[in-house]
Amino acid sequence: MKPLSDWSAILHTIRTTSVLSASAAAILLSACGGGGGGDSGSSSGSGNNNTSQTSQPALGISKLELAQTHVIPAAGLSWQTKDAPQMLIAGQRDTLLLVRFAQTDVSAPVAEIWNGQQLLGKLTLNPPLQLPPSEGADSPYASDTWSVTVPAAMISPGMRVRFIAGNYSVSSDNPVAVGPDTDLTVQILPFVLFGATEANTGLNFSQERLLNLDSTLQKEGAATFPASRTVFSNHPVGMFQSDFLVIPPNNNQPARVATSKSDIQDTGFLVGIVNDLLYRINIASGDAGLNKLSYASVIAVDNTSTNSNKLSWIGNGVSLVGSGSGTGGNSIGFLLHEGGHGMGLGHSAGESLENPAYYPYQRGSLKGSAWAYNDARKQLRSPLMPKTAPDFNGCAAKGYVSDDGQRCYRMDPMDHADDGFDPSYRFSIYSDYNAARIQRWIAERVKIDNSSPTKLAAWDKTTQKWLPYTPKTEQSGAWGLNGNLPVTLQTPMAQIALTYSNAGTAGASRFYPPVIAVANASETIDPTNPAQLAKIYPYNLNGQTPPYTWYCHGSGCDFTVRVSFSDGSQQYRVLQGGFRQMSAPETYRAEAKNPNSRDSFEMWALNVPAPANSKVVRLELLDTPKVWSMSSAQIRSAPVLISATY
């Protein structure tokens, strides 16, 4: 696989549960080249027949490790780098237990899994010769290590392990540091552009909805991510299909409409536009602060090609670091790299050179990283490149970090999507350090919890429990409402995206084709509802400060979308943002009418509840300047700026 190329917005400091705010104006864009089983019980005693045989020596433990994505000590892993994470095993996930005993003549050892005073189960250990094999028939991880898979139900905070054997008395207790039980949803949203079809691309669009991940590959992928449970799904939008893509003003050129990949020679710029749309879709759906990773896989055709297959190679990617979203080509390598950015990772090679370093291993490699483990494949994976890897021969000359001149270390996916793994795999390995950072990102996100009175939950480090979470609107709504978390769940939604040129550039103002699907939605404002409109009044109102008084201070509230459905009903929604100056919702930017300036162009996405079994028949953008000052009647009769009928 060729190295990835991506444009990544690096924002190391954002690690909150809410979406990255639009106030992060100083974003730095960086580019790079293109079981075991056992009995369970509730006894508070040990259940160990050997405990009374005090004449026997105690079973000694030389080394105790556990493996989910990586083989780590029972106490977890930590680093001394800047903003270093801690890696713990995740709760409620099957875990490989590995133990080396101090004695060499241990007979029939058994692991007892405890939590507090409760014995959860006894697991017979497999002898060293039955240790899971290594990827690519590589050398084994160890020759003297016993192992067993501990079921997910036994993995929780407060866990401890001790061992018994036929010829030794019970070992000492070994506490195991366990983190939260977490969920990660990886949502795939194909952007199918410029009239791409199965016929002119050779692709199976049904499979593209999941990035061509069959059930086996989904299991391999889930084992790669450090959550308790990882699920791959098609985004609620399904597929973003459009014959066109509106290109914002750039390089002192006005906005324009692309109808072929050939209209956008700079693929990095193309994926950047798509990522901007995806980011807005994430906010509209309330996903921006949740434990979800949305990935836009770009499928585009070159309509100038005379070939029957017009598919264009997308060799770039982009992500806003920590945003939960990323965009690139329709491949697993791009997903790992851009998805890694979306979950808070930077470029590993560059981070290793910073002072102080953000990444602890040489040149972005896995030199120094722990062995990995893939539970789906039941294989251990060395940080060294296996001999079966396509890049094994001459690896040092290809830029890999050499070990002894004969073998090389793998590169982290955040350096590039390499060919440093066995061809039977599709997912490469994050370093233990980057996996720990992803683990932290997931744990710090809010999750949907139907048992919570707010339908949301956040991990509480003190109680080590998921507790109900009440969304907060920061800075009086300047960057969105309720932390851009969903307030409406699993409801039929009209999912809408549009662009507008305030300079009147021909063709640059239009709606993308809407989609109706069951989805979530963040809070929006219906300006025809006086109570809702009063919430966004940008000044004191009757001696009171409205709850969302800064909602229109970012760049104005001058536009309203009207959605007409097939049942005859209509919905109105204010669009936050436009062409006003920051903190001056009645004053236009100096370049607001300059067609060559990005300040004259805007794009939005919103989710609007749809009546059951209805369709969108018409979309309209209404001219509602200073909407807070308008009556419902004025809004309903406002001039139509653009419209589309379906």
N, C-alpha and C positions, 0 to 999 in steps of 0.2 A: 504494500500500500504506500502510495506517495505521501510525503508529509502534508499535514493539514495546513491550510492557510486561514487565519482568522483575524478579525478585527474585534478586539475584546475591550469592553469598557471596564477598566480596572478600578474597583472601589473597595479597598480592603476593609474599610472601617464599618461598613454596613453589615450588621449581624442581628438586627432586630427581627421580630416576627412580622412586622408590617413591611409593605412593599417599599422598595427603594424610592425615595421621594424625588420628585422632579426638581427639587431644590439643589440636587447634587450637580451643580452646574460645572464644577471643575473636574468632570470625568476625564480620565486619561485614556485615550484610545491607543492601543498597541497592536501592531500587526506582525505576523510572522509568515515565512514562506509557505508558497502554495503547495446402622443402628443397633444401635444396641438396644435391647429390651431389658426389663427387670421388674421385680415386684415393687409395689408401692405400699405405703403404710402411713399411719398417723401416730405411731408410737413415739413417745418422747425419749425412750431408751434407744440404745444403739442397735439392738437386734443382732449383735455380734456375738456368736458363740465363743469367740476367742478372747473376749475381754476379761474373762475370769482366769485365763491361763497366764497369770502374772509372771510365771517362770520363763515365758517366751519373750525374746527381745521384741521391741516395737518395730513395726515396719517403717523404714526410713524413706523419705522423699528427697531425691536429689534435684528434681526439676518437675514443676507442674506448669503446663501451658494449656491454653484453650484456643480453638480456631473457629472463626466464622469466615470473615474475608481474609484474615491474617492470623498467623500463629503468634499469640502474645502471652505474656506472663499472667498469672491469676490476678495480680494487682493492676494489670493494664499497662499501657505504654504512655510515656510523656517525653517531651523534648524541651530543649532550652532555646529554641528559636523564638523570634519575635512573634507575639500573638499565638503561641504554640497551643495546639489542642491537646486533649487527652483521649486516648483510645481505650474504650472498655468494650466488653462483649455486650451486645444488645440483648435486652430481655426478650423472653418468649421467642427465641430462635434456636433451632437445632444447632448444637455446638459439639465440635470434636474435642474431646478431652485427651490430652497426651501426658503421660507420666513416666518419669524415669525413677526407678527405685534405687535406694542406696545399696541394697543387697542384690546379688545376682542369681540367687536360688529361690526366688519368690514362686510360690505354688498357688495357682488358681486365685489370683487377686480379684477383688471386687471393690468397686467404687460405691460408697454411700453418699447420696446427695441429700443434703439437709438444708432447711431454711428455718432459722430460729431453732425451736425445739422439736420441729416436725421432720421426721424422716420421709422424704419424698419417694425414694426408691433405691434399689440396689442394682448396679449394672456390672455384669461380668466383663472384665477387660479382655481385649484381644491381644494376643502375644505380639512381640515386635515384628515377626515375619508377616503379620497381617496388617501392618501399618498401611494406610492408603498409599497407592503408588504415586510416583511423580510424573508430572506432565512430560510428554515426549519421551517416555522410558528413561528419564534422567536418573541420576543417583538418588537413592532414597534420602528422605529427610533425616532419618536416624536409624540405627541398628539395634538400639537397646531401649526403645520406647514402647510402652503399652498404650492402648488407645480404646476408646469407645465413644459413640455418639450419644450425647445427653439430649433427651427429648426437650423440645421447646418449653413444654409446660413446667419443667423443673428449673428453668433459667429465669431468675428474678432477683431483685436487690435483697440482700441478706443471705445469699447462697453461700454454703460452705461444703467442702468435700473432705472425706477421710477414706482411708483404704484399709481393707482387711485381707488376710491371706491365710492359707491353711497352715502355714508354718511360722507365722509371726503374729504378735498381738497387734491391736488396732493402731494405726498411725495417729499422729497429731491432727487436729483440725486445720484445714486450709481454707481461709476465707477467699471468696472470689468476688472481685469488684464487677458489679453488673450495672449497666446503664439502663435508660428507659426503653421500654418496648415501643418501637417506632414503626411508622408506615411511610412508604414512599410510593407515590403514583407517578409513573412516567407516561405522560400523555403525548402521543404522536399526532401531529397535525400536518398532513401533506399540503403544501401550497402548489397547486396544479395550475400552471400559468401558460398563457398565450395559445390556448386551444390544444393543450396536450391531451392526448387520448391514449388508450391502451394500444390502438392501432398504430399511431405514429411515434410511440416510445418503446414498444415492446415490453412494457411493464404491466404487472397485474395490480390494478389500483386497489382491489380488495386487500391484497397482501401489503401494499404500501401503507395502508392505514395503521399497520403495526410495524412498519419499517422492515417488512419481510421476516419478522420474528415468529417462527412457529412455536409450538408449545415447548419443545425441547430447548430452543434458543432462549425463550423467555425464562426458563428455569436457570439456564447458565448465566443469563444476565442478572437475574434476581440475586443469585449467589455472589455476584460481583459487587453489589452495592451494600453498604454497611447498615441497612435497616433491618428491623425484625422481619418485616414483610415488604417486598417490592412487587408491585403490579404494573404491568405494561398494558396500556389501553389506548384506544383511539380517542382523540380529543372530542368533546361534545359537538364541536362544529362539524366533525366528520372529515370533510375535505374543503379547503378554501380554494374554490375553483373560479378563475377569472380569465377572460381572454385578454385582459389588459392589466397593466400595473402603472400607476401614476408615479412619475419620478419627480421628487421635490426639486426646487431650484438648487443648483450647485455649480461650482466653477464659473460663477458670474453668468450663468445661463438660466433662462426661465424654466419653470416646471414643464413637463411634457408627458406624453402618454406612450408607453412602450407596448407593442403588440407582438414582439418577438424577442427572444434572447439576444439576437443580433443587434437590437436597439440599445442594449446595455453591455458594452464591451467589458466594463469593469465588474467582474462577478462579485467582488467584495462589496461594491456599492449596491448591487442587486440584493444580496443577502441582508445588507444593512437595512434596506427599505422593508423587506419582509419581517425582519426582527422588530422594527418599530411597530409594525402592525400587530405582530404577535404579543408584544409587550402591552399594547392597548387592549387587546382581546383578553389578556390575563387579568388586567385591572377590571374590565367590564364584568368578567365572570367571578370576580372575587378570589381568583386563584393566586394572586400576586403575593399574598401573605401566608398561603397554606403550604402544607408539606407535599407539594406537587412540583414536578419538573415538566415544563411544556417544551417540546422540541418541534420546530417547524422544518420539515424536510422539503427542500425545494426541487420541484420537478418542472423543468422548463424546456420548451422546444424552440428551435431556430427555424422560423417559417421561411427563411430564404434558402434553406437547404433543398436540394433536388432529390435527396435520398428519401426512401419511404420511412426510415427511422430518423426522426429529426431531433431526438433527445440530445440536449446539451449537457456537457460535464459541468457540474457545480463543484469547483475545487476550493471554495472558500467557506468560512463560517464566521459567526459573530455572536456575541452574547454580552449582556450587561451583568457584570460579576455580582452574584448574590441575588439576582432578580427572580430566579426560578424559571428562566426561559433561555432558549438558545436556538440558533438557526444555522443550517448548513446543508450539505449534500445528503442524499438519502442512503447513508451508510452508518454502520455501528461506530466506526472510528470517529466520525463527526459528532455523533451523539455523545460518546464518552468525553470528547474534548470540549465541545461547546456546552454540553450538559454539566461538565465539571466547572466551567466558568459560572454557569447559572447557579451552581451550588456553592459558590464562594471561592473557587480556586483560581489562581493566576497561572502564568506560564512557569512551569517548574524550573526550566533552565535559567530564565531571567531572575526568578526569585532566589535561586541558589547563589547568585552573584551579588545580591543586594547586601548592604551593610547597615544594620544587621540583617542576616539572611531570613527570608520567609520560608525557604525550603532547605532542608538540612543535608540533602544528598548531592553528590558531585554532578554538576551540569545537567540537572534535571533527571538523573538516572535513578535506578533502584539500588545503587550501591550503598549498603547500610540498612536497607529496608528488610523487614522480616519476611519470611516465606509467606506466600499466600495459600489460600485453600479455596477450592470450589466444591461446595457440598453437593451441587447437582451432578457434577462429574466424579465426585469422590476421589479427587486428585489434589495433591500438594503441588505448589508451583514455586519453583526457585526464583529468587531475584536475578539469577543468571539466566541468560538466554539458552533455551534447550537446543541440542544439536540438530533437532528436526526443524528449527525455525528457518524460514526462507532467507533471513539476513545473517545466519550463523557464519557462513564462510566469508572471510574478509570483513567481519563486523567492525573492527577498529577503524578500518579505512572508510567505513560508511558513517563514522561519527559517533559510534557507541563508545561508552566508557569501558576500557579493557580491564580484565582482572589479572591475567597472567600472560597476556599476549596470545593466548589460545581461545579464551572465552571472553564474552562481553556481558555486561549487565544490560538488562532491558531498560528502555526509557519509559518514564511515566507518560500516560496518555496526554498529560498537560504539556509535554514537550512536543510530541507528535504521535500520530497513530501509526506505530511502527509495524514491521513484519518480524518482530522479535518474539513470537510465540508459535507454538505448534499449530500447524494448519488445521487440525481438528477443532481448534477453538475459534470463536468469532469475537470474544471479548478479551481484551488485554487486561493488564493488572494495574490498578492504582498502587502507588507506594502506600505503606502503612500510614505515613504522615498525611498524605492527601485523603486517604480513606477516613482517617480520624477527623479531618476538617469537614468532610461531607457528613460524617456521623453527627458532628456538632451542629451543622446547618440544619439537618433534618430535625434534630431534637429541639432546636430553638424555634421551629415553625409552629404555628397554630394548626390544629387538625379539626376536622369535622367529627363530632361525637354526638350521636343522636340521643345518648343517655344524659347529656348535659342540658340544663334548662336553657342555655343560650345556643345550644347545638354546636358549640365550639369548646375546645379544651386546649390547655397549655401545660407543659411539664413543669412541675414544681420541684425544684432541687431539694428543698428542705424536707418535704414529706415524701419525696420520691414517688409521686403519684401524678396522674393526669387530672387536673382540676378544671372545673368550668371556667371559661374565659369570656369576659365581656369586652367586646371591641371598643377601642377608644378612638375618637376623632382628634387627631393632633393638630395644633396650630389653627384651630377653628375652621378646619376643612380646606386649608390652603392647598394641600396635595391629595385630597380625596377624603372620603368619609369612612368612618369606622375602620381605619387602618387598611382600607381597600379590601376588607374581608367580606365574604358573602352575607347578605341579609335575607336572601331568598334562595331556597334550596330545592333542587330537583323539580323544577317547574318548566312547562313549555315556554321557551324563550325565542323571540325574534332576535337573532344575533346579527348586528348591523355594523358595517364599517364604511367610512366615507372620507373623502378629501375635499378641500376647498382652497381655491386661490383667491385671496383678497385683492389681488392685482388684476383679476379677470382674465388670466391666461386661458386661452381656448383649450377646452377638453380636460383641464386639470381639476375641475370641480365635478365630482360624480360619486355615486354610490357603488360599492361593490355588491355583487349578488348576495341577498340576505339568505340566512339559513334559519329554519325553525327546528329546534331540537330541545329535548329535556336537558336543562343545565341549571347552573347557579347564577346569581347576579349580585353585584355590589349595589349599594344604595344609589339611586338617582333621584332627580328632582322633577316633579311634574309642575310646570309653571302655571298651569291652569287651576291648580289647587292653591288658593291663597295661603293656607297654613304652611304648605311646603315652600312656597315662594318666599314667605317671610323669613324662613330659616337662613336664606342665603343673602339677605339684605346686607350690603357691604358697609353699613354705618350703624351707629346706634339708632334704635327704633323705639320711639316712645319711652326714651330713657333706659332702655334695656339693650344689651348686646346680644344680637341673634346668635344661636349656637354655631352656625356655619358662616360667620360674618366674613371670613377670609376666603370663602369659596371662589369668589369672583376677582380676588385681588391678584391671582397669579398672572392672568393675561385676559381677563374679562369674561363676561357671560352675555354674548351677543347673538347666539344662534340657538334655535330650537328645532328638533326633529319631530315631524308628525308621521306616525305609522298608521296606515289604514289596512284593516284586515278584511278578509273575505266575508265575515259575518256582519260587516257594516260598522264595526266599532273602530275607534281611533285612540291612539295614545300619543301624548306629548312629553318630550323630555328635553330639559336644558342641556346643552353641551358645555362642559366646563373647559374654559380656555379659548383663546382666540388671538387677537392682534393688539391688545392693550399693553401698556407698560406695566411692569411689575409694581405692585402696590398702588397703582393708579388706574382703577377699573373704568375710568371715563376718559383716559388719554391714550391715543393710539401711539404705537411705536413709530419712530422716525421712518423706518423702512417698510411699514405695513402695506404700502401700495407699490413698492418696488418689485417688479416681477422677477428680478434676478436675485432677490434676497430671500433667504429661508424664513425671515420674519413675516413674509407675506403669504405663507403657506401653512396649512394645518391639516392634521388627520385625526380622526376619532374612531372609537369603537364603543358600542353600548349594547347591553342586553335589556330587552323590553319584554315583560310578560305578554304571552300571546294567548288568546282564547283557545279553548280545546278544539282540535280538528280544524283549525283555521289556517289560512295562508296570508302572507303579506301580498297585498295587491298594489300598494303604492307607498313610496317613500318620498318625503319632501323635506327640504331644508328651508326653514323660515328665517327671515331677517327680523330678529328681535333685539335690537341694540338696547343695552342696559335693561335687560329683561325684568329686573327687580322693580322697575318703575312702571311696568305695563300692567294693564288689567287683563283678565282672562279673555274678554271679548277682543281686545287688541291683539293678543297673542294668536287667537284662533283665526283672525282675519289678516295676519301679517303677510307681507309679500313673500312669494315663493322664489327662492334663489336657484335651487336645482330640484329636480324631481326625477323619479324613475317608476315606471309602471311594470307590473309583473303579471 
